[in-house]
Amino acid sequence: SRPVPAVPERAGGRALLEKKPIHILDVQAEENVSEVARQTGERSRLAVPLLREGAAIGTITIWRDFVEPFTDRQIELVKTFADQAVIAIENVRLFNELTEALEQQTATSEILGVIASSPTDIQPVLDVVAENAARLCDANDAQIYRVEGDVRRKVASYGNIPIDLAVGETRSLSRGSVSGRAILDRQIVHMRDMMAEREEDYTDAWRVDERLGIRTSLAVPLLREGDAVGAIMIRRTEVRPFTDKQIELMKTFA
């Protein structure tokens, strides 16, 4: 379901903001009655916040189509349901975190295994890094570039975005691309929406991204003793910025 803003005059919004149950005897008698409440015929309503470590993370709301206040026993029962809902949400969050940690550990083990099995051949390592970066960061693709003089050479690619630059081909090293800017500036470049940027600021990438439908990109420089020797970049075909966790994970892959 789509998140609903916490509107102060609504019971659910007040429960979130005040972090306590909000009991309205007759919704229709309140000022600023919402159109939804008018259409559904809500009368008595009770909203109880879901509290996790003192922070309100949601609400549980019940209502009647007739005027009759909820009893103290019913309010306590809803508060119990709210506590149980918080436990369920927390369990899911912890499970997801554990799953992410196991996936990252598996990816790291896989990369280290490839390094150990082919210490003189870098290509299998770059390929598995690109694959895991795209998969674990929920990106459409991943690209790895190495610096060769004044050009950047693509050395690995994984994903489902049509290829504009094949592995082995080069492009000039400039700030006109996301990966080039990350290399030259020696810092992470997080492009939340390329189509919201000025074309003249990204002359090497803007038209390409427009044609391929690329919106969000993240490039992390490969740094060795302070020098940028390349970059790893992941991309999405929708406007969906990468999370702080995904950015940290990309730094690990770099």
MITI-363203 format. One line per 8 residues: number of its first residue (from 1); their letters; for each residue x, y, z of N, C-alpha, C, O. Coordinates in nm, 2 decimals. Example, Ala and Ser with C-alpha at 12.3 -4.5 7.8 and 13.67 -1.06 7.14 Angstrom:
% residues 2
1> as> 1.32 -0.57 0.78 1.23 -0.45 0.78 1.32 -0.33 0.78 1.42 -0.33 0.85  1.28 -0.22 0.71 1.37 -0.11 0.71 1.29 0.00 0.79 1.34 0.11 0.80
//
This chain:
% residues 254
1> srpvpavp> 0.08 -0.12 0.00 0.00 0.00 0.00 0.09 0.12 0.00 0.20 0.12 0.04  0.03 0.23 -0.05 0.11 0.36 -0.06 0.11 0.43 0.08 0.01 0.44 0.14  0.23 0.47 0.13 0.24 0.54 0.25 0.15 0.67 0.25 0.14 0.74 0.15  0.08 0.69 0.37 -0.01 0.81 0.38 0.06 0.91 0.48 0.10 0.87 0.59  0.07 1.04 0.44 0.13 1.13 0.53 0.06 1.14 0.66 -0.06 1.13 0.67  0.13 1.18 0.77 0.07 1.19 0.90 0.01 1.33 0.91 0.07 1.42 0.95  -0.12 1.33 0.88 -0.19 1.46 0.89 -0.24 1.48 1.03 -0.31 1.40 1.08  -0.20 1.59 1.09 -0.23 1.61 1.24 -0.37 1.60 1.27 -0.41 1.55 1.38
9> eraggral> -0.47 1.65 1.18 -0.61 1.65 1.22 -0.67 1.52 1.21 -0.79 1.50 1.25  -0.61 1.42 1.15 -0.66 1.29 1.14 -0.62 1.20 1.26 -0.51 1.23 1.32  -0.70 1.11 1.30 -0.67 1.03 1.41 -0.54 0.95 1.40 -0.46 0.95 1.49  -0.52 0.89 1.28 -0.40 0.82 1.26 -0.27 0.91 1.27 -0.17 0.87 1.33  -0.29 1.02 1.21 -0.18 1.12 1.21 -0.15 1.17 1.35 -0.03 1.19 1.39  -0.25 1.20 1.42 -0.23 1.25 1.56 -0.17 1.14 1.65 -0.09 1.17 1.73  -0.21 1.01 1.63 -0.16 0.90 1.70 -0.01 0.89 1.68 0.07 0.86 1.77  0.03 0.91 1.55 0.17 0.90 1.52 0.25 1.02 1.58 0.36 0.99 1.64
17> lekkpihi> 0.20 1.14 1.57 0.27 1.25 1.62 0.27 1.26 1.77 0.37 1.30 1.83  0.16 1.22 1.83 0.15 1.23 1.98 0.19 1.11 2.05 0.21 1.10 2.17  0.21 1.00 1.97 0.26 0.87 2.03 0.16 0.82 2.14 0.21 0.76 2.24  0.03 0.83 2.12 -0.06 0.78 2.21 -0.19 0.75 2.14 -0.21 0.81 2.03  -0.28 0.67 2.20 -0.41 0.64 2.13 -0.49 0.76 2.12 -0.50 0.85 2.21  -0.56 0.78 2.00 -0.65 0.89 1.98 -0.79 0.83 1.96 -0.81 0.74 1.87  -0.88 0.87 2.04 -1.02 0.81 2.05 -1.12 0.92 2.01 -1.13 1.02 2.08  -1.19 0.91 1.90 -1.28 1.01 1.85 -1.42 0.95 1.86 -1.45 0.85 1.80
25> ldvqaeen> -1.51 1.02 1.94 -1.64 0.96 1.96 -1.72 0.97 1.83 -1.79 0.87 1.80  -1.72 1.08 1.76 -1.80 1.09 1.63 -1.72 1.17 1.53 -1.70 1.29 1.54  -1.66 1.10 1.43 -1.58 1.16 1.33 -1.66 1.26 1.25 -1.60 1.37 1.22  -1.79 1.24 1.23 -1.87 1.33 1.15 -1.89 1.46 1.22 -1.93 1.56 1.15  -1.87 1.46 1.35 -1.90 1.59 1.42 -1.77 1.67 1.43 -1.77 1.78 1.48  -1.66 1.62 1.38 -1.53 1.69 1.39 -1.52 1.79 1.28 -1.59 1.78 1.18  -1.43 1.89 1.30 -1.40 1.98 1.19 -1.31 1.91 1.09 -1.23 1.82 1.13  -1.31 1.96 0.97 -1.22 1.91 0.86 -1.24 1.76 0.84 -1.14 1.69 0.84
33> vsevarqt> -1.36 1.71 0.84 -1.39 1.57 0.81 -1.34 1.54 0.67 -1.37 1.61 0.57  -1.26 1.43 0.66 -1.21 1.39 0.53 -1.32 1.34 0.44 -1.42 1.29 0.48  -1.30 1.35 0.30 -1.40 1.30 0.21 -1.42 1.15 0.22 -1.53 1.10 0.20  -1.31 1.08 0.25 -1.31 0.93 0.27 -1.40 0.90 0.39 -1.49 0.81 0.38  -1.39 0.97 0.50 -1.47 0.95 0.62 -1.62 0.97 0.59 -1.70 0.90 0.64  -1.65 1.08 0.51 -1.78 1.11 0.47 -1.84 0.99 0.39 -1.96 0.95 0.41  -1.76 0.95 0.29 -1.81 0.84 0.20 -1.84 0.71 0.27 -1.93 0.64 0.25  -1.74 0.67 0.37 -1.75 0.55 0.43 -1.85 0.55 0.55 -1.90 0.45 0.60
41> gersrlav> -1.89 0.67 0.59 -1.98 0.69 0.71 -1.92 0.65 0.84 -1.99 0.61 0.93  -1.79 0.68 0.86 -1.73 0.65 0.98 -1.79 0.74 1.09 -1.82 0.86 1.07  -1.80 0.68 1.21 -1.85 0.76 1.33 -1.75 0.75 1.44 -1.67 0.84 1.45  -1.75 0.65 1.52 -1.65 0.63 1.63 -1.52 0.57 1.57 -1.52 0.47 1.50  -1.41 0.63 1.61 -1.28 0.58 1.56 -1.17 0.58 1.67 -1.17 0.66 1.76  -1.09 0.48 1.66 -0.98 0.46 1.75 -0.85 0.44 1.68 -0.84 0.34 1.59  -0.75 0.52 1.70 -0.62 0.50 1.64 -0.51 0.48 1.74 -0.50 0.56 1.84  -0.43 0.37 1.73 -0.33 0.34 1.83 -0.20 0.33 1.76 -0.18 0.26 1.66
49> pllregaa> -0.09 0.40 1.81 0.04 0.40 1.74 0.11 0.27 1.76 0.10 0.20 1.86  0.19 0.24 1.66 0.28 0.13 1.67 0.42 0.19 1.72 0.48 0.26 1.64  0.46 0.15 1.84 0.58 0.21 1.90 0.69 0.12 1.90 0.68 0.01 1.96  0.81 0.16 1.85 0.93 0.07 1.86 1.04 0.16 1.92 1.09 0.25 1.86  1.08 0.12 2.04 1.18 0.20 2.11 1.14 0.35 2.12 1.23 0.43 2.11  1.02 0.37 2.15 0.97 0.51 2.17 0.94 0.58 2.04 0.88 0.69 2.05  0.97 0.53 1.92 0.94 0.59 1.80 0.82 0.53 1.73 0.80 0.41 1.73  0.73 0.62 1.68 0.61 0.57 1.61 0.64 0.53 1.47 0.69 0.61 1.39
57> igtitiwr> 0.61 0.40 1.44 0.64 0.35 1.30 0.52 0.32 1.22 0.53 0.28 1.11  0.40 0.35 1.29 0.28 0.32 1.21 0.16 0.33 1.31 0.18 0.37 1.43  0.04 0.29 1.26 -0.08 0.29 1.35 -0.17 0.18 1.31 -0.16 0.12 1.20  -0.25 0.14 1.40 -0.36 0.05 1.38 -0.49 0.12 1.41 -0.50 0.18 1.52  -0.58 0.13 1.32 -0.70 0.21 1.33 -0.83 0.12 1.32 -0.84 0.04 1.22  -0.92 0.14 1.41 -1.05 0.07 1.39 -1.16 0.18 1.40 -1.14 0.28 1.47  -1.28 0.15 1.34 -1.39 0.24 1.34 -1.52 0.17 1.33 -1.53 0.06 1.29  -1.62 0.25 1.37 -1.76 0.20 1.37 -1.84 0.29 1.28 -1.81 0.41 1.27
65> dfvepftd> -1.95 0.24 1.22 -2.04 0.32 1.14 -2.15 0.37 1.22 -2.26 0.41 1.17  -2.14 0.37 1.36 -2.24 0.42 1.45 -2.16 0.48 1.57 -2.04 0.45 1.59  -2.23 0.57 1.64 -2.16 0.64 1.75 -2.17 0.55 1.87 -2.28 0.54 1.93  -2.06 0.50 1.92 -2.05 0.42 2.04 -1.90 0.42 2.08 -1.82 0.36 2.01  -1.86 0.48 2.19 -1.72 0.48 2.23 -1.67 0.34 2.25 -1.74 0.25 2.30  -1.54 0.32 2.22 -1.47 0.20 2.25 -1.44 0.19 2.40 -1.41 0.29 2.46  -1.46 0.08 2.46 -1.44 0.06 2.60 -1.29 0.06 2.64 -1.20 0.04 2.55  -1.26 0.08 2.76 -1.12 0.07 2.81 -1.06 -0.06 2.77 -0.94 -0.07 2.74
73> rqielvkt> -1.14 -0.17 2.79 -1.09 -0.30 2.76 -1.06 -0.32 2.61 -0.96 -0.38 2.58  -1.14 -0.26 2.53 -1.12 -0.27 2.38 -0.99 -0.19 2.34 -0.92 -0.23 2.26  -0.98 -0.08 2.41 -0.86 0.01 2.38 -0.73 -0.07 2.42 -0.63 -0.07 2.34  -0.73 -0.13 2.54 -0.62 -0.21 2.58 -0.59 -0.33 2.49 -0.47 -0.36 2.46  -0.70 -0.39 2.44 -0.68 -0.50 2.34 -0.61 -0.45 2.21 -0.53 -0.52 2.16  -0.66 -0.34 2.16 -0.60 -0.28 2.04 -0.45 -0.25 2.06 -0.37 -0.27 1.98  -0.42 -0.20 2.18 -0.28 -0.17 2.22 -0.20 -0.30 2.22 -0.08 -0.29 2.18  -0.26 -0.41 2.26 -0.19 -0.54 2.26 -0.16 -0.58 2.12 -0.05 -0.63 2.08
81> fadqavia> -0.26 -0.56 2.03 -0.25 -0.59 1.89 -0.13 -0.51 1.83 -0.05 -0.56 1.75  -0.13 -0.38 1.87 -0.03 -0.29 1.81 0.11 -0.34 1.86 0.20 -0.34 1.77  0.13 -0.38 1.98 0.25 -0.44 2.03 0.29 -0.56 1.95 0.41 -0.58 1.91  0.20 -0.65 1.92 0.22 -0.77 1.84 0.26 -0.73 1.70 0.35 -0.80 1.64  0.20 -0.63 1.64 0.24 -0.59 1.51 0.38 -0.54 1.51 0.45 -0.56 1.41  0.42 -0.46 1.61 0.56 -0.41 1.61 0.66 -0.53 1.62 0.76 -0.52 1.55  0.63 -0.63 1.70 0.71 -0.75 1.71 0.73 -0.81 1.57 0.84 -0.85 1.53  0.61 -0.83 1.50 0.62 -0.89 1.37 0.70 -0.81 1.27 0.78 -0.86 1.20
89> ienvrlfn> 0.68 -0.68 1.27 0.76 -0.59 1.18 0.91 -0.60 1.22 0.99 -0.60 1.13  0.94 -0.60 1.35 1.08 -0.60 1.39 1.14 -0.74 1.35 1.26 -0.74 1.31  1.07 -0.85 1.36 1.12 -0.98 1.32 1.15 -0.98 1.17 1.25 -1.04 1.13  1.06 -0.92 1.09 1.09 -0.92 0.95 1.21 -0.83 0.92 1.29 -0.87 0.83  1.22 -0.72 0.99 1.34 -0.63 0.97 1.47 -0.71 1.00 1.57 -0.70 0.92  1.47 -0.78 1.11 1.59 -0.85 1.15 1.62 -0.96 1.06 1.74 -0.99 1.03  1.51 -1.03 1.01 1.53 -1.14 0.91 1.59 -1.09 0.78 1.69 -1.15 0.73  1.54 -0.97 0.74 1.59 -0.91 0.61 1.74 -0.87 0.63 1.82 -0.89 0.54
97> eltealeq> 1.77 -0.81 0.75 1.91 -0.77 0.77 2.00 -0.90 0.77 2.11 -0.89 0.72  1.95 -1.01 0.84 2.03 -1.13 0.84 2.05 -1.18 0.70 2.16 -1.23 0.67  1.95 -1.18 0.62 1.95 -1.23 0.48 2.05 -1.15 0.40 2.13 -1.20 0.33  2.05 -1.02 0.42 2.14 -0.93 0.35 2.29 -0.96 0.39 2.38 -0.96 0.31  2.31 -0.98 0.52 2.44 -1.00 0.57 2.49 -1.14 0.52 2.61 -1.14 0.48  2.41 -1.24 0.51 2.45 -1.37 0.46 2.48 -1.36 0.31 2.58 -1.42 0.26  2.40 -1.28 0.23 2.42 -1.26 0.09 2.56 -1.19 0.07 2.63 -1.23 -0.02  2.59 -1.09 0.15 2.71 -1.02 0.13 2.83 -1.11 0.17 2.93 -1.10 0.10
105> qtatseil> 2.81 -1.19 0.27 2.92 -1.28 0.31 2.94 -1.38 0.20 3.06 -1.41 0.17  2.84 -1.43 0.15 2.85 -1.53 0.04 2.92 -1.46 -0.08 3.01 -1.53 -0.14  2.88 -1.34 -0.12 2.95 -1.27 -0.23 3.09 -1.25 -0.20 3.18 -1.27 -0.29  3.13 -1.21 -0.08 3.27 -1.19 -0.05 3.35 -1.32 -0.06 3.46 -1.32 -0.11  3.29 -1.42 -0.01 3.36 -1.55 -0.01 3.38 -1.60 -0.16 3.48 -1.65 -0.19  3.27 -1.57 -0.24 3.29 -1.61 -0.38 3.40 -1.53 -0.45 3.48 -1.59 -0.53  3.41 -1.40 -0.42 3.51 -1.32 -0.48 3.65 -1.36 -0.44 3.74 -1.37 -0.52  3.66 -1.39 -0.31 3.79 -1.43 -0.25 3.83 -1.57 -0.31 3.95 -1.59 -0.34
113> gviasspt> 3.73 -1.65 -0.33 3.75 -1.78 -0.39 3.81 -1.77 -0.53 3.90 -1.84 -0.58  3.75 -1.68 -0.61 3.79 -1.66 -0.75 3.93 -1.60 -0.75 4.02 -1.64 -0.83  3.96 -1.51 -0.66 4.10 -1.45 -0.65 4.20 -1.56 -0.62 4.31 -1.56 -0.68  4.16 -1.65 -0.53 4.26 -1.76 -0.49 4.28 -1.85 -0.60 4.39 -1.91 -0.62  4.17 -1.88 -0.68 4.18 -1.98 -0.79 4.25 -1.92 -0.92 4.30 -2.00 -1.00  4.25 -1.79 -0.93 4.31 -1.73 -1.05 4.39 -1.61 -1.01 4.36 -1.50 -1.05  4.50 -1.63 -0.93 4.58 -1.51 -0.89 4.64 -1.43 -1.00 4.68 -1.31 -0.97  4.66 -1.49 -1.11 4.73 -1.42 -1.22 4.63 -1.37 -1.33 4.68 -1.31 -1.43
121> diqpvldv> 4.51 -1.40 -1.32 4.41 -1.36 -1.42 4.30 -1.28 -1.35 4.22 -1.33 -1.27  4.30 -1.15 -1.38 4.21 -1.06 -1.31 4.07 -1.06 -1.37 3.97 -1.02 -1.30  4.05 -1.11 -1.49 3.92 -1.10 -1.55 3.81 -1.18 -1.48 3.70 -1.12 -1.46  3.83 -1.30 -1.43 3.72 -1.37 -1.36 3.68 -1.29 -1.23 3.57 -1.29 -1.19  3.78 -1.23 -1.17 3.76 -1.15 -1.05 3.67 -1.03 -1.08 3.57 -1.01 -1.01  3.70 -0.96 -1.18 3.62 -0.84 -1.22 3.48 -0.88 -1.26 3.38 -0.81 -1.23  3.47 -0.99 -1.33 3.33 -1.04 -1.37 3.24 -1.07 -1.25 3.13 -1.04 -1.25  3.30 -1.14 -1.15 3.22 -1.18 -1.04 3.19 -1.06 -0.95 3.09 -1.06 -0.88
129> vaenaarl> 3.28 -0.96 -0.94 3.25 -0.84 -0.87 3.14 -0.76 -0.93 3.05 -0.72 -0.86  3.14 -0.75 -1.07 3.03 -0.68 -1.14 2.90 -0.75 -1.12 2.80 -0.68 -1.09  2.90 -0.88 -1.12 2.77 -0.95 -1.11 2.72 -0.94 -0.97 2.60 -0.91 -0.95  2.80 -0.95 -0.87 2.75 -0.94 -0.73 2.71 -0.79 -0.69 2.62 -0.77 -0.62  2.78 -0.70 -0.75 2.75 -0.56 -0.73 2.61 -0.53 -0.78 2.53 -0.46 -0.71  2.58 -0.57 -0.90 2.45 -0.55 -0.96 2.34 -0.62 -0.88 2.23 -0.57 -0.86  2.37 -0.75 -0.85 2.26 -0.83 -0.78 2.23 -0.78 -0.64 2.12 -0.77 -0.60  2.34 -0.76 -0.56 2.31 -0.72 -0.42 2.27 -0.58 -0.40 2.21 -0.55 -0.30
137> cdandaqi> 2.30 -0.49 -0.50 2.25 -0.35 -0.49 2.12 -0.33 -0.57 2.08 -0.22 -0.58  2.06 -0.44 -0.62 1.94 -0.43 -0.69 1.94 -0.33 -0.80 1.86 -0.24 -0.82  2.05 -0.34 -0.88 2.07 -0.25 -1.00 2.05 -0.33 -1.13 2.05 -0.46 -1.13  2.02 -0.26 -1.23 2.00 -0.32 -1.36 2.13 -0.37 -1.43 2.13 -0.47 -1.50  2.24 -0.30 -1.39 2.36 -0.35 -1.45 2.48 -0.29 -1.36 2.46 -0.21 -1.28  2.60 -0.35 -1.39 2.72 -0.30 -1.33 2.83 -0.29 -1.43 2.84 -0.38 -1.51  2.91 -0.19 -1.43 3.02 -0.17 -1.52 3.15 -0.14 -1.44 3.15 -0.07 -1.34  3.26 -0.20 -1.48 3.39 -0.17 -1.42 3.48 -0.11 -1.53 3.50 -0.16 -1.64
145> yrvegdvr> 3.55 0.00 -1.49 3.64 0.07 -1.58 3.78 0.08 -1.52 3.79 0.08 -1.40  3.88 0.07 -1.61 4.02 0.09 -1.56 4.08 0.21 -1.64 4.05 0.23 -1.76  4.16 0.28 -1.57 4.23 0.40 -1.63 4.35 0.36 -1.71 4.44 0.29 -1.66  4.36 0.41 -1.83 4.48 0.38 -1.91 4.51 0.52 -1.98 4.46 0.55 -2.08  4.60 0.59 -1.91 4.64 0.72 -1.96 4.53 0.82 -1.95 4.48 0.85 -1.84  4.48 0.87 -2.07 4.38 0.97 -2.07 4.24 0.91 -2.11 4.15 0.98 -2.16  4.23 0.77 -2.10 4.11 0.71 -2.14 4.07 0.61 -2.03 4.15 0.58 -1.94  3.94 0.57 -2.03 3.89 0.47 -1.94 3.85 0.35 -2.02 3.77 0.37 -2.12
153> rkvasygn> 3.89 0.23 -1.99 3.86 0.11 -2.07 3.76 0.03 -1.98 3.78 0.00 -1.87  3.65 -0.01 -2.05 3.56 -0.10 -1.98 3.62 -0.24 -1.97 3.66 -0.30 -2.07  3.63 -0.29 -1.85 3.69 -0.42 -1.83 3.59 -0.53 -1.78 3.63 -0.65 -1.78  3.47 -0.49 -1.74 3.37 -0.59 -1.70 3.24 -0.53 -1.71 3.22 -0.41 -1.70  3.14 -0.61 -1.74 3.00 -0.57 -1.75 2.90 -0.68 -1.72 2.93 -0.80 -1.75  2.80 -0.64 -1.65 2.70 -0.74 -1.61 2.56 -0.67 -1.60 2.55 -0.57 -1.54  2.46 -0.73 -1.66 2.32 -0.67 -1.65 2.24 -0.68 -1.77 2.28 -0.74 -1.87  2.12 -0.62 -1.77 2.03 -0.63 -1.88 2.01 -0.50 -1.96 1.92 -0.49 -2.04
161> ipidlavg> 2.09 -0.39 -1.93 2.08 -0.27 -2.01 2.16 -0.29 -2.14 2.27 -0.34 -2.13  2.10 -0.25 -2.25 2.18 -0.26 -2.38 2.31 -0.20 -2.37 2.33 -0.10 -2.31  2.41 -0.27 -2.43 2.55 -0.22 -2.42 2.58 -0.11 -2.52 2.55 -0.12 -2.64  2.63 0.00 -2.47 2.67 0.11 -2.55 2.82 0.11 -2.57 2.87 0.15 -2.68  2.89 0.06 -2.48 3.04 0.05 -2.48 3.07 -0.10 -2.45 3.04 -0.14 -2.33  3.13 -0.17 -2.54 3.16 -0.31 -2.51 3.28 -0.33 -2.43 3.36 -0.24 -2.42  3.29 -0.44 -2.36 3.41 -0.47 -2.28 3.53 -0.47 -2.37 3.53 -0.53 -2.48  3.63 -0.40 -2.33 3.75 -0.38 -2.41 3.76 -0.25 -2.48 3.87 -0.21 -2.51
169> etrslsrg> 3.65 -0.18 -2.50 3.65 -0.05 -2.57 3.68 0.06 -2.47 3.67 0.04 -2.35  3.72 0.17 -2.53 3.76 0.29 -2.44 3.68 0.41 -2.47 3.62 0.43 -2.58  3.68 0.50 -2.38 3.62 0.64 -2.39 3.72 0.73 -2.33 3.80 0.70 -2.24  3.71 0.86 -2.37 3.80 0.96 -2.31 3.76 0.97 -2.16 3.65 0.96 -2.12  3.87 1.01 -2.09 3.85 1.02 -1.94 3.81 1.17 -1.92 3.90 1.26 -1.92  3.69 1.20 -1.89 3.64 1.33 -1.87 3.53 1.34 -1.76 3.48 1.23 -1.72  3.50 1.46 -1.72 3.39 1.47 -1.62 3.26 1.47 -1.69 3.16 1.50 -1.62  3.25 1.44 -1.81 3.13 1.44 -1.89 3.05 1.31 -1.87 2.94 1.30 -1.92
177> svsgrail> 3.11 1.22 -1.79 3.04 1.09 -1.76 3.04 1.07 -1.61 3.13 1.13 -1.54  2.95 0.99 -1.56 2.94 0.96 -1.41 3.07 0.89 -1.37 3.13 0.93 -1.27  3.11 0.79 -1.44 3.23 0.71 -1.40 3.36 0.80 -1.42 3.45 0.79 -1.33  3.36 0.88 -1.52 3.48 0.96 -1.54 3.49 1.07 -1.43 3.60 1.10 -1.39  3.38 1.12 -1.39 3.38 1.22 -1.28 3.43 1.16 -1.15 3.50 1.22 -1.08  3.38 1.04 -1.13 3.42 0.97 -1.00 3.57 0.94 -1.00 3.64 0.95 -0.90  3.63 0.91 -1.12 3.77 0.88 -1.13 3.85 1.01 -1.11 3.94 1.02 -1.03  3.81 1.12 -1.18 3.89 1.24 -1.18 3.87 1.31 -1.04 3.97 1.37 -1.00
185> drqivhmr> 3.76 1.30 -0.98 3.74 1.37 -0.85 3.78 1.28 -0.74 3.79 1.32 -0.62  3.80 1.15 -0.77 3.84 1.05 -0.67 3.74 1.05 -0.55 3.77 1.04 -0.43  3.61 1.05 -0.59 3.51 1.04 -0.49 3.38 0.98 -0.55 3.36 0.98 -0.67  3.29 0.94 -0.47 3.16 0.88 -0.51 3.08 0.98 -0.58 3.06 1.09 -0.53  3.02 0.94 -0.69 2.92 1.02 -0.76 2.79 0.95 -0.77 2.78 0.84 -0.83  2.69 1.01 -0.70 2.56 0.95 -0.70 2.46 1.03 -0.78 2.42 1.14 -0.74  2.43 0.98 -0.90 2.34 1.05 -0.99 2.19 1.00 -0.96 2.16 0.89 -1.01  2.12 1.08 -0.89 1.98 1.03 -0.86 1.89 1.03 -0.98 1.80 0.94 -0.99
193> dmmaeree> 1.90 1.13 -1.07 1.82 1.13 -1.19 1.90 1.20 -1.30 1.90 1.33 -1.30  1.96 1.13 -1.39 2.03 1.19 -1.50 1.95 1.29 -1.58 2.00 1.39 -1.62  1.82 1.26 -1.60 1.74 1.34 -1.68 1.70 1.47 -1.62 1.65 1.56 -1.68  1.73 1.49 -1.49 1.71 1.61 -1.42 1.83 1.70 -1.42 1.83 1.81 -1.38  1.94 1.65 -1.48 2.07 1.72 -1.49 2.08 1.79 -1.62 2.00 1.76 -1.71  2.17 1.89 -1.63 2.19 1.96 -1.75 2.27 1.88 -1.85 2.37 1.82 -1.81  2.23 1.88 -1.97 2.31 1.79 -2.07 2.45 1.84 -2.08 2.54 1.76 -2.10  2.47 1.97 -2.08 2.61 2.03 -2.09 2.70 1.99 -1.98 2.82 2.00 -1.99
201> dytdawrv> 2.64 1.95 -1.86 2.73 1.90 -1.75 2.77 1.76 -1.77 2.87 1.72 -1.70  2.70 1.68 -1.85 2.74 1.54 -1.87 2.73 1.51 -2.02 2.65 1.43 -2.06  2.82 1.58 -2.09 2.82 1.57 -2.24 2.84 1.43 -2.29 2.80 1.39 -2.40  2.92 1.35 -2.21 2.95 1.21 -2.26 2.84 1.11 -2.22 2.84 1.00 -2.28  2.75 1.14 -2.13 2.66 1.04 -2.08 2.51 1.08 -2.10 2.43 0.99 -2.11  2.48 1.21 -2.11 2.34 1.24 -2.10 2.26 1.18 -2.21 2.15 1.12 -2.19  2.31 1.20 -2.34 2.23 1.15 -2.45 2.23 1.00 -2.45 2.12 0.94 -2.49  2.34 0.93 -2.41 2.34 0.79 -2.40 2.24 0.74 -2.30 2.16 0.64 -2.32
209> derlgirt> 2.24 0.80 -2.18 2.14 0.76 -2.08 2.00 0.78 -2.12 1.91 0.70 -2.09  1.97 0.89 -2.19 1.84 0.92 -2.24 1.80 0.81 -2.34 1.68 0.76 -2.33  1.88 0.77 -2.43 1.85 0.67 -2.53 1.83 0.53 -2.46 1.74 0.45 -2.50  1.91 0.50 -2.36 1.90 0.37 -2.30 1.80 0.36 -2.18 1.78 0.26 -2.13  1.75 0.48 -2.15 1.65 0.48 -2.04 1.71 0.47 -1.90 1.64 0.43 -1.81  1.84 0.51 -1.89 1.91 0.51 -1.76 1.87 0.64 -1.68 1.88 0.75 -1.73  1.83 0.62 -1.55 1.80 0.73 -1.47 1.89 0.75 -1.35 1.95 0.86 -1.33  1.90 0.65 -1.27 1.99 0.66 -1.15 2.12 0.58 -1.17 2.12 0.47 -1.21
217> slavpllr> 2.23 0.65 -1.13 2.36 0.58 -1.14 2.44 0.61 -1.01 2.42 0.71 -0.95  2.53 0.52 -0.99 2.63 0.53 -0.87 2.76 0.48 -0.92 2.78 0.37 -0.96  2.86 0.57 -0.91 3.00 0.54 -0.95 3.09 0.55 -0.83 3.09 0.66 -0.76  3.17 0.45 -0.80 3.27 0.46 -0.69 3.41 0.44 -0.75 3.43 0.34 -0.82  3.50 0.53 -0.72 3.63 0.51 -0.77 3.71 0.40 -0.71 3.69 0.36 -0.60  3.80 0.34 -0.79 3.89 0.24 -0.74 4.02 0.31 -0.70 4.09 0.36 -0.79  4.04 0.32 -0.57 4.16 0.39 -0.53 4.27 0.30 -0.48 4.25 0.21 -0.40  4.39 0.33 -0.52 4.51 0.26 -0.48 4.61 0.36 -0.43 4.67 0.44 -0.51
225> egdavgai> 4.64 0.37 -0.30 4.73 0.46 -0.24 4.69 0.60 -0.28 4.78 0.69 -0.31  4.56 0.63 -0.29 4.51 0.77 -0.31 4.49 0.80 -0.46 4.43 0.90 -0.49  4.55 0.71 -0.55 4.53 0.73 -0.69 4.41 0.65 -0.74 4.39 0.54 -0.71  4.33 0.72 -0.83 4.22 0.65 -0.89 4.26 0.57 -1.01 4.31 0.62 -1.11  4.25 0.44 -1.00 4.29 0.35 -1.11 4.17 0.30 -1.19 4.19 0.22 -1.29  4.05 0.34 -1.15 3.93 0.30 -1.23 3.81 0.33 -1.15 3.81 0.42 -1.06  3.70 0.27 -1.19 3.57 0.30 -1.12 3.48 0.18 -1.14 3.49 0.11 -1.24  3.39 0.16 -1.05 3.28 0.06 -1.06 3.15 0.14 -1.06 3.13 0.22 -0.97
233> mirrtevr> 3.06 0.11 -1.15 2.94 0.19 -1.16 2.82 0.09 -1.17 2.82 -0.01 -1.24  2.71 0.12 -1.10 2.58 0.05 -1.11 2.47 0.15 -1.16 2.48 0.27 -1.13  2.37 0.10 -1.23 2.27 0.18 -1.29 2.13 0.12 -1.27 2.11 0.00 -1.27  2.03 0.21 -1.28 1.89 0.17 -1.28 1.82 0.24 -1.38 1.85 0.36 -1.42  1.72 0.18 -1.44 1.64 0.24 -1.54 1.51 0.31 -1.48 1.42 0.34 -1.56  1.51 0.33 -1.35 1.41 0.41 -1.29 1.47 0.50 -1.19 1.59 0.49 -1.15  1.40 0.61 -1.15 1.45 0.70 -1.06 1.43 0.64 -0.92 1.32 0.65 -0.86  1.54 0.58 -0.87 1.54 0.52 -0.73 1.68 0.53 -0.68 1.76 0.43 -0.70
241> pftdkqie> 1.71 0.63 -0.60 1.84 0.65 -0.55 1.89 0.53 -0.47 1.81 0.46 -0.40  2.02 0.50 -0.47 2.07 0.39 -0.39 2.08 0.43 -0.24 2.10 0.54 -0.21  2.06 0.33 -0.16 2.06 0.35 -0.01 2.20 0.37 0.04 2.30 0.33 -0.03  2.21 0.41 0.17 2.34 0.43 0.23 2.41 0.29 0.24 2.53 0.28 0.23  2.33 0.19 0.27 2.38 0.05 0.28 2.44 0.00 0.15 2.55 -0.06 0.14  2.37 0.03 0.04 2.41 -0.01 -0.09 2.54 0.07 -0.13 2.63 0.01 -0.19  2.55 0.19 -0.09 2.67 0.27 -0.12 2.79 0.22 -0.05 2.90 0.20 -0.10  2.77 0.18 0.08 2.88 0.12 0.16 2.92 -0.01 0.10 3.04 -0.04 0.10
249> lmktfa> 2.82 -0.09 0.05 2.85 -0.22 -0.01 2.93 -0.20 -0.14 3.03 -0.27 -0.16  2.90 -0.09 -0.21 2.98 -0.07 -0.34 3.12 -0.02 -0.30 3.21 -0.06 -0.38  3.14 0.05 -0.20 3.27 0.08 -0.15 3.35 -0.04 -0.12 3.47 -0.05 -0.15  3.29 -0.14 -0.06 3.35 -0.27 -0.03 3.39 -0.34 -0.16 3.50 -0.40 -0.17  3.30 -0.34 -0.26 3.33 -0.41 -0.39 3.45 -0.33 -0.46 3.53 -0.39 -0.52  3.45 -0.20 -0.45 3.55 -0.12 -0.51 3.69 -0.16 -0.44 3.79 -0.10 -0.48
//
